[in-house]
Amino acid sequence: MSTDLARLSLNQATCEHATLSEAIEACVAHQVPHIGVWRHKLEGDSEEIWGKRIRDAGLGCSSLCRGGMFPAATAEERRRHIEDNLKAIDQAVGLGTDLLVLVCAGPLNATRPSAASAWRSNRCIRCSRRTAA
């Protein structure tokens, strides 16, 4: 079994009660080389500042979680979801990661995913990518 931990990353959700600063400190203390950041933990400072703190600690930012959540009851709500995803893309860039984790929720008021919800999510992702490019 390999002991190479070069690709190991702490998903910040596993230490939900810790601040981002505390999670960074824990990664350094336990020699975890990367951290996967959650958007709601980007408190107080810009993603660029957090990205610099992560890099200055000798860590890499493996991902930003989460974008997605595309289903919407109205066109206005859909527009807001797309805008939020564009903001998430900007945050990922600011942190220095090229991976934005998307949570693509199912159809409104449904208990199971459907082809229609997958189509809507795909369409919103394409719209977000086109706008962000």
N, C-alpha and C positions, 0 to 999 in steps of 0.2 A: 504494500500500500504506500502510495506517495505521501510525503509530508510537505510537499510544495504548497504553500498557502498564498501564493502570489495573486491568485484570482479571488480570494476570499473577500466577501463584502458583508458588512452589517446592514441589514435592512432596519431602518430606524423604527419601524413599527414594532420590532421586538423589544424595544425599550421605550415604549410610548410615553412613560411618565418623565423621561429625561428630556432636558432641553437639547437643542442641537449642539450647543457648546459642550454639554456633558457627554453626549454621544461621541463627539469628536475626541474628547479626552479619553473616553473608554477605549476607543479604537486604538489610540496611540499606546495606552497602558497595556493593552493585550495584544499588540502587534497585528491588528487587523488592518490590512493595507487600503481598504476602500470602504466607503459608506454610501448607502442608498438613502437619499434624503426624501422626506415627505413634505409636500408643499405647505401644509398647515404649520410646520415647524420653522418656516422661514420668517421668524418674528424679529421685529426691531431693526433689521438692516436689510439692504438689498441683496439679491441673489449673487451679485458680483462680489460683495464684501464677504458673504458666506463662502463663496467659491475660493476666494483668496485665503480665508481662514483654514479651509480644508486643505488646500495645497501647502500653505505655510506649516501645517502640522505634519506634512509628509504623506498625506493621504490622497487618494483619488476619489472622485465622486462617480460611482458606478451607474447611478440612475437617479431620476426624479420621479416620484410617484405622487400623484396620479393626475392624469388627464382623462378625457373620455366623458362618460355620462351624457351621451348624446340624445336620448329620447326626450321629446318635448311635446307639450300639449298645444303650443302655439308657435307661430313663426317667430315671434319676438323672443320667446324662451329659447328656441333653437339658435337664434342669432347670439343670445347671451352665452349659450353653451360653447358655440364656436369661438366667440371672443375669449372666453375663459381658457380654451385650449390653445389659442394663439399666445395668451399670456404665459401659459405653462411652457410652451416652446421657448419663449424668450427667457423664462426662468432657468430652463435646462441649459441653454447656451451660457447664461450668466454664471451658472455653477460650474461649467466646464464639462458637462456630460453630453453625450450624443444619444442617450437613451431616456425617453419619456415613456413611462408605463401608463398604458391606457386601460381604464376599466370601462368596458362597453356594456352598459346596462341593457337589459331586455326591453320589450315593449312596455308602454305605460299600462299599469293595472294588470299585469300578466305574471304568472308564476313560472313560465317556461320561456326560454329564448325562441325566437322564430326567425324564419328566413327574412321576413320584413324588417325585423329589428336589426339583423345583421346588415341588410342592405342600407338602412338608414345610417348605421354607424359607419359603414364603409364610405358612404356619400359625404358624411360630415368630416371624416378623416381626409378625404381627397380635397374638400373645400378648405380645410385648415392648412394642409400642405401647400396648396396652390397659393393661398394668401401669404403664407410665411416665406415662401421662396423668394 
